[in-house]
Structures are given as structure tokens and as C-alpha cells.
Amino acid sequence: MGALMAGPLPLLQGFQRFDPSGCAFPPVAVPLLPVANARGWRLRARQEPGTPAASHLRRFGRGRYALHQAYRLAGLRAGGLLLAPAYHCRTMLDPAIALEARIALYPVDAQLHPDLTALAALLDQPQTGPRVLLLSHFFGFPVPEPTLQALLALCERHGVPLIEDCSHLCMPVLWQRQTCNTGRRGAFGTASSYKFFPVPDGGELWSNAAPLPQDLTLAPSPREELRGLKHLLDAALRGRGVRAPSATAAPSRDGLDAYAEGLRCSPFYDRAQERRGGLDLAGRLAAHADLDQLTAARRRHYAAWLRHCSGLPGCRPLYPELPDEVIPYMFPLLLDDPQRRFAALKHRGLPIWRWDDMGRSDCPVAGQVRLGLIHLPCHQSLSPRQLAWMQDTLAEGLRA
């Protein structure tokens, strides 16, 4: 892979995007993210000994806005360069585009870890202006310690700040583990607590060195707090049971997969929200979540997906093992024939995500998983009935 980096720096020029307009996908039958119910709460708020000090931690509405401040504080500005993984959610790049920075995508391996040879070649190229490197820990599986150590050495040698994107990690659990250094190595770390807790919003930024400026965020208004409460209650009502579509509809037309030249923020990035702080409601609810129950349920559901998929055709788990330290965010599953299977699963109401709006790069892994890797829920709010329905629906769609 390192040879691919020779010549001019391969700057991002545009995005390959799947447009589902006309596919008439029904609403999902089961919630993708956790919803509030009677289970999984503590009467007393947790006290996490490893949580960053208040002077080093700020809460935002979403992790993408925490990333915006991390990029800015790390020195990224117009004309600067963000080095980001070739496999990414669009909102990981939106903050850099908002800052008018350039972007170069580094290749990842089959486990979605950085290709260190290619990344070293990118860093060796002389550049003007500040550079920042983004490292992502995907689906709850931290980047292995040897890879992280090598990456830190590269950053130190080139004087490049490292930002750890921990949006797929349950940081309150990791902060309790005093021996765990994930999220503590870079200059800054960011997370997305709403992906793990049944709360209306939640993004976090922390500094591993100097305290953060006090004026990074603006407190949400009482009206925003009320809207958050309404969102919480609506999601809880919608998340009960299984709301399967009445019939499996055929697509009115195929989705369009096309390339769009140019760098513009996605519709999921709102410049007006860059400084809004996280809702007080969300912070208080997250502090009362039972982390032991959350961890056990997510690991149990992930293990159930592993057992179920072992006998299914046309798919394979991205991570077929579940190490003891992992609190999974989603269950990532690779489809052999995504062009045919994805629509069949979506029309059955199966709750699946995939990152099919992605910056174009030469990374073969990113090219494969952009359409082929689906994300299935394994969160703690799932009932046995919901999990069983999803498993049956996945099997039906793959065998159709």
C-alpha cells in the first residue's frame, strides 16, 4: 500500500454516494439506537473515577460538533490538512470541510485499522500548513495497542497532533478501567454518548493535556431541553415491540450510486449547532444508566448475532470474536452481494445502517465495505422478541 502514496498528495476531491430516492424503503421495525424503558437505570448517579476533569471535558449535542472543536484546537484551519481513515462516516469529515481544510484519506486494513505503511508515506510528504491526524475506533473494538503505539510514534516524529475518535466506544465504561488507555493517548478525544445511552443527544470532547477554553459551548435553551424530552418520549413509544411493514414491497426503482465532485458539508451537519452544549437532561440520564447491565446486554446480543450468522449464506461478521474488553456499538456484517441483498433487507423493515456516502479513495477495503458492510443493532434496549424478529428477517432476506 505504501507505493500508492508516491507522487502528489492524494487529496479528497469528492464523494461517492448511494441515493435511495425512489426505493421506497419502509420505516425500521426496531430502533437502531437505545430507547428509554424501565430497565437499565440506577437510583444514584455514577461517580466514574477515570472521567476527565471538568476543566478538560465539554459536552456537545453531537460528536461531530465535538470533532469540530477538536480539529480547531489542534490547529486545523483553512489550507491545513486532515488525515482521516478511508472508511468513515461523512460527519467525521464535515467539521474539516467547515474549517476549509484539505483532506487526505489513509488506507485501512480488513479490520479497519490504519495501514501504517501507507500512513507513514503520507506523513513523509512535505507539507505547508498544520496537519492533524484522526484515528477512529470502530464498532466498539479499540485499535490494538501495538498499532496505536506505532501511530503515536509516527505522529510524534512528524509533529502531528492525534485526535482519537471514540464515537463507537462506551467511554464511561473505559474511563472506569484505570488500566485502559484508549482515548487518553491523543491530544484530544471525542465520543458520542447518545449511541450508547437512551438520551436525546450527546457528544463529548476532552483534552488529554491543557484545560479546554471555558467558552467552547453555549448552554441549551429551556425550549431545547423540552424538545429533547419530547424526542426521548416519542422514541420510547416508537421503540416498543416490532413494527414490521405489512408487506414486503418491491422497489419502485433502484437507488443511484454516483460520484459528486467537490467538498461540501453534508445535510447532517448544521453550522448553527457547532457551539451548542449538550442537553442537561441527556447528561443527567446518562449518569444514571446501569453500565453493568448495558455492557452485559450488548455483549449478549452481539454473541447471539455471531451464533445466528454462522449458518447464514452470503454474509460474514467483520469481527467474528468478541474480546473481553469490548462493549460493542453495533454488529458489523459483510454482505457478499450488497447490490441485491441490501434492498431486500431494507424492504423487510430490518434496521440497518451503512456508510454509503463516503469520500472516494484508492483504498480497496473502503471500496468494498462502503456498500457491503451493514450495521445491525445490538443495544441494551432490545427485547428478546425484537432480536428474534431481526434474526429471522435477516435469514429470510439472505435466503430469498
C-alpha positions in Angstrom: 0.0 0.0 0.0 2.9 2.4 0.6 3.7 2.5 -3.1 0.3 4.0 -3.7 1.2 7.1 -1.8 4.1 8.1 -4.1 3.7 11.3 -6.2 1.4 14.2 -5.3 -0.6 14.1 -2.1 -3.9 12.3 -2.9 -6.3 15.0 -1.7 -10.0 14.3 -1.4 -11.9 15.7 -4.3 -15.4 14.4 -3.9 -17.8 11.8 -2.5 -19.3 8.5 -3.8 -22.9 8.4 -2.6 -25.8 6.0 -2.7 -29.1 7.8 -3.2 -32.1 5.7 -2.0 -34.7 8.1 -3.5 -37.4 6.1 -5.2 -36.5 2.9 -3.3 -39.5 3.4 -1.0 -37.8 1.8 2.0 -40.3 1.5 4.9 -39.5 2.7 8.4 -37.4 0.4 10.5 -39.4 -2.1 12.5 -37.0 -2.0 15.5 -35.0 1.0 16.8 -31.4 1.3 15.7 -30.3 3.0 18.9 -31.3 2.5 22.5 -34.6 3.9 23.7 -35.7 4.6 27.2 -37.6 1.9 29.1 -37.9 0.7 32.7 -34.7 -1.4 32.6 -31.1 -0.4 33.0 -31.2 2.5 35.5 -29.6 3.3 38.8 -31.2 5.4 41.5 -27.9 7.2 42.3 -25.7 8.8 39.7 -22.5 7.1 38.9 -19.1 8.5 40.1 -16.6 7.5 37.4 -13.0 7.8 38.9 -11.3 8.0 35.5 -13.6 10.6 33.9 -11.6 13.7 32.6 -11.7 16.6 35.0 -14.4 19.2 34.4 -11.8 21.6 33.1 -10.8 19.2 30.4 -14.2 18.0 29.3 -17.1 19.6 27.3 -20.4 18.2 26.2 -22.0 18.9 22.8 -25.2 18.0 21.1 -23.4 15.5 18.8 -19.9 14.1 18.4 -19.5 15.8 15.1 -19.5 19.2 16.8 -17.1 18.0 19.4 -14.8 16.9 16.5 -15.1 20.4 15.0 -13.7 21.9 18.2 -11.0 19.2 18.4 -9.8 19.9 14.9 -9.8 23.7 15.5 -8.0 23.4 18.9 -5.4 21.0 17.3 -4.6 23.8 14.8 -6.6 22.8 11.8 -7.6 25.8 9.7 -8.2 26.8 6.1 -5.5 25.3 3.9 -4.4 22.8 6.7 -4.6 19.1 6.2 -6.7 16.5 8.0 -5.6 12.9 7.6 -8.6 10.7 8.1 -9.4 7.0 7.6 -10.7 6.0 4.1 -13.6 4.2 5.8 -15.6 6.9 7.6 -19.0 8.4 8.3 -19.5 11.6 6.3 -19.9 13.6 9.5 -16.3 12.8 10.5 -15.2 15.0 7.6 -17.8 17.7 7.7 -16.1 19.7 10.5 -12.9 19.8 8.5 -14.8 21.0 5.4 -16.5 23.6 7.6 -13.0 24.8 8.5 -12.0 24.9 4.8 -9.2 22.4 5.4 -7.9 19.9 2.9 -8.5 16.2 3.5 -6.3 13.2 2.6 -7.7 9.7 3.3 -5.3 7.0 4.5 -6.0 3.3 3.7 -7.3 0.9 6.3 -6.8 -2.9 6.5 -9.5 -5.6 6.6 -10.1 -4.9 10.3 -10.5 -1.2 9.6 -7.2 -0.4 11.4 -4.8 2.1 9.9 -2.4 0.9 7.1 0.7 2.1 8.9 3.0 1.8 5.8 0.7 4.0 3.7 0.1 6.4 6.5 3.9 6.8 7.1 4.3 7.6 3.4 1.6 10.2 3.6 3.2 11.8 6.6 6.6 11.8 4.9 5.4 14.1 2.1 6.4 17.7 2.8 3.5 19.9 3.5 2.9 23.6 4.3 0.3 24.4 7.0 -0.9 22.5 10.0 -1.7 18.8 9.9 -4.0 16.8 12.1 -4.5 13.0 12.2 -7.8 11.4 13.1 -7.8 7.8 14.4 -11.2 6.0 14.8 -12.0 3.0 16.9 -14.8 1.3 15.0 -17.9 -0.6 16.4 -16.6 -0.8 20.0 -13.3 -2.6 19.1 -10.4 -0.4 20.1 -7.4 -0.2 17.8 -4.8 -2.8 19.0 -2.1 -1.4 21.4 0.8 -2.2 19.0 -0.9 -0.3 16.2 -1.7 2.6 18.4 1.9 2.8 19.7 3.3 2.8 16.2 0.8 5.5 15.2 1.8 7.6 18.2 5.4 7.3 17.2 4.6 8.5 13.7 2.7 11.5 15.0 5.5 12.4 17.4 8.2 12.1 14.7 6.2 14.4 12.3 4.8 16.8 15.0 1.2 15.9 14.0 -1.5 16.1 16.7 -3.6 12.9 17.1 -7.3 13.0 17.7 -9.0 9.8 18.9 -12.5 9.4 17.6 -14.2 7.3 20.2 -17.7 7.7 19.0 -18.1 3.9 18.8 -16.8 3.3 22.3 -18.7 3.4 25.6 -16.2 5.8 27.2 -17.8 5.8 30.8 -17.0 2.1 31.0 -13.5 2.6 29.7 -12.9 5.5 32.0 -13.7 3.2 34.9 -10.9 0.9 33.8 -7.9 2.6 35.2 -5.6 0.4 33.1 -7.3 1.3 29.9 -5.6 4.0 27.8 -7.9 4.1 24.9 -8.9 7.7 24.3 -6.2 9.0 26.5 -3.3 9.0 24.1 -4.1 11.7 21.6 -4.1 15.4 22.1 -7.9 15.3 22.1 -10.6 12.6 22.2 -14.3 12.8 21.2 -17.2 10.5 21.8 -21.0 10.2 21.1 -22.8 9.1 24.2 -26.2 9.1 22.5 -25.1 6.0 20.7 -24.9 4.0 23.9 -27.5 5.6 26.2 -31.2 6.3 25.6 -30.8 10.0 25.6 -31.9 12.7 23.1 -28.4 14.0 22.3 -24.8 13.7 23.5 -21.3 14.4 22.2 -18.1 14.8 24.2 -14.7 16.4 23.8 -11.8 16.0 26.2 -8.3 17.2 26.3 -5.5 15.0 27.4 -3.2 17.9 28.1 -4.2 21.5 28.8 -7.6 22.5 30.1 -10.2 23.4 27.5 -11.3 27.1 27.0 -14.3 27.9 29.1 -16.3 29.5 26.3 -16.4 26.5 23.9 -20.1 25.8 24.3 -23.3 27.7 24.9 -26.0 26.3 27.2 -29.1 25.0 25.5 -32.3 27.0 26.0 -35.2 25.7 28.1 -37.1 25.2 24.8 -34.3 23.0 23.5 -34.4 21.0 26.8 -38.2 20.5 26.3 -37.8 19.4 22.7 -35.2 16.9 23.9 -37.7 15.5 26.4 -40.3 15.2 23.7 -37.8 13.4 21.5 -37.0 11.0 24.3 -40.6 10.1 25.0 -41.5 9.8 21.3 -38.6 7.4 20.7 -39.6 5.3 23.7 -43.1 4.9 22.4 -42.0 4.1 18.9 -39.4 1.6 20.2 -41.9 -0.8 21.7 -42.4 -4.1 20.1 -41.8 -4.8 16.3 -43.4 -2.5 13.7 -42.8 -4.7 10.7 -44.1 -3.5 7.3 -47.4 -5.0 6.3 -45.9 -6.4 3.1 -42.5 -6.6 1.5 -42.7 -4.1 -1.3 -40.6 -4.2 -4.4 -38.5 -1.1 -5.1 -40.1 1.4 -7.5 -36.6 1.9 -8.9 -33.0 1.1 -8.0 -31.1 3.5 -5.9 -28.5 5.6 -7.7 -24.8 5.2 -6.7 -23.0 8.2 -8.1 -19.9 10.4 -7.7 -20.2 14.0 -6.7 -17.2 16.3 -7.2 -16.5 18.9 -4.6 -16.3 19.2 -0.9 -19.5 20.5 0.9 -20.8 19.7 4.3 -23.5 17.0 4.4 -27.1 17.7 5.3 -26.4 16.2 8.7 -24.0 19.0 9.7 -25.5 22.2 10.9 -23.1 25.1 11.4 -25.5 26.7 13.8 -25.1 23.8 16.2 -21.3 23.9 16.4 -21.2 25.6 19.8 -24.5 24.3 21.4 -23.7 22.4 24.6 -25.3 19.0 25.3 -28.7 18.9 26.9 -28.7 18.8 30.7 -31.4 16.2 30.5 -29.2 13.9 28.5 -26.2 14.3 30.8 -28.3 13.5 33.9 -30.0 10.5 32.3 -26.7 9.1 31.1 -25.2 9.4 34.6 -28.0 7.2 36.0 -27.5 4.4 33.4 -26.5 1.0 34.7 -23.2 0.3 33.0 -23.1 -3.3 34.1 -26.5 -4.0 32.5 -25.6 -2.1 29.4 -22.3 -4.0 28.9 -23.8 -7.4 29.6 -26.8 -6.9 27.3 -24.7 -5.6 24.4 -22.3 -8.4 24.6 -25.1 -10.9 24.9 -26.8 -9.6 21.8 -23.6 -9.4 19.9 -22.8 -13.1 20.8 -26.4 -14.0 19.7 -25.7 -12.4 16.3 -22.5 -14.3 15.9 -24.2 -17.6 16.6 -27.0 -16.8 14.2 -24.9 -15.6 11.3 -22.6 -18.6 11.5 -25.1 -20.6 9.5 -26.3 -18.0 7.1 -25.3 -17.8 3.4 -23.9 -14.7 1.7 -22.5 -12.9 4.8 -19.8 -12.9 7.4 -19.1 -11.0 10.6 -16.4 -8.3 10.3 -15.3 -9.2 13.9 -16.0 -13.0 14.5 -14.6 -12.8 18.0 -15.7 -10.8 21.0 -12.8 -9.9 23.3 -13.5 -9.5 27.0 -12.8 -5.8 26.9 -15.2 -4.9 24.1 -18.6 -3.2 24.6 -20.0 -3.4 21.1 -21.7 -0.5 19.5 -23.2 -2.3 16.5 -22.8 -5.8 14.9 -21.0 -5.2 11.6 -21.8 -7.7 8.9 -20.3 -8.0 5.5 -22.7 -8.9 2.6 -21.3 -10.9 -0.3 -23.8 -9.4 -2.8 -24.9 -6.0 -1.3 -26.4 -4.8 -4.6 -29.1 -7.5 -4.3 -29.3 -8.1 -0.6 -29.3 -4.6 0.9 -32.6 -3.6 -0.7 -34.2 -6.9 0.2 -33.3 -6.4 3.8 -34.4 -2.8 3.9 -37.8 -3.6 2.4 -38.4 -6.0 5.2 -38.0 -3.2 7.7 -34.7 -4.6 9.1 -32.9 -1.8 11.0 -29.6 -1.5 9.2 -27.1 1.3 8.6 -24.2 1.5 6.3 -21.8 4.3 5.4 -22.5 4.6 1.6 -21.8 8.4 1.4 -18.1 8.3 1.6 -15.1 10.2 0.2 -13.6 8.5 -2.8 -10.1 7.0 -2.3 -7.8 4.2 -3.7 -8.3 2.1 -0.5 -9.7 -1.3 -1.7 -11.1 -2.1 1.7 -13.1 1.1 1.9 -14.3 0.5 -1.6 -15.6 -2.9 -0.6 -17.2 -2.1 2.8 -18.9 1.2 1.7 -21.8 -0.8 0.3 -21.1 -4.3 1.7 -20.8 -3.6 5.4 -24.1 -3.2 7.2 -24.5 -2.3 10.9 -27.1 -4.2 12.9 -28.3 -3.2 16.4 -27.1 -5.0 19.5 -28.0 -2.3 22.0 -29.3 -2.9 25.5 -32.9 -1.8 24.8 -33.6 -4.7 22.5 -36.2 -7.2 23.8 -35.9 -11.0 23.1 -38.8 -10.6 20.7 -37.1 -7.8 18.7 -33.8 -9.6 18.5 -35.5 -12.8 17.3 -37.5 -10.9 14.7 -34.4 -9.3 13.4 -32.6 -12.6 13.2 -35.5 -14.3 11.4 -35.8 -11.3 9.0 -32.1 -11.3 8.2 -32.2 -15.0 7.4 -35.3 -14.6 5.2 -33.7 -11.8 3.3 -30.4 -13.6 2.7 -32.1 -16.8 1.6 -34.6 -15.1 -0.7 
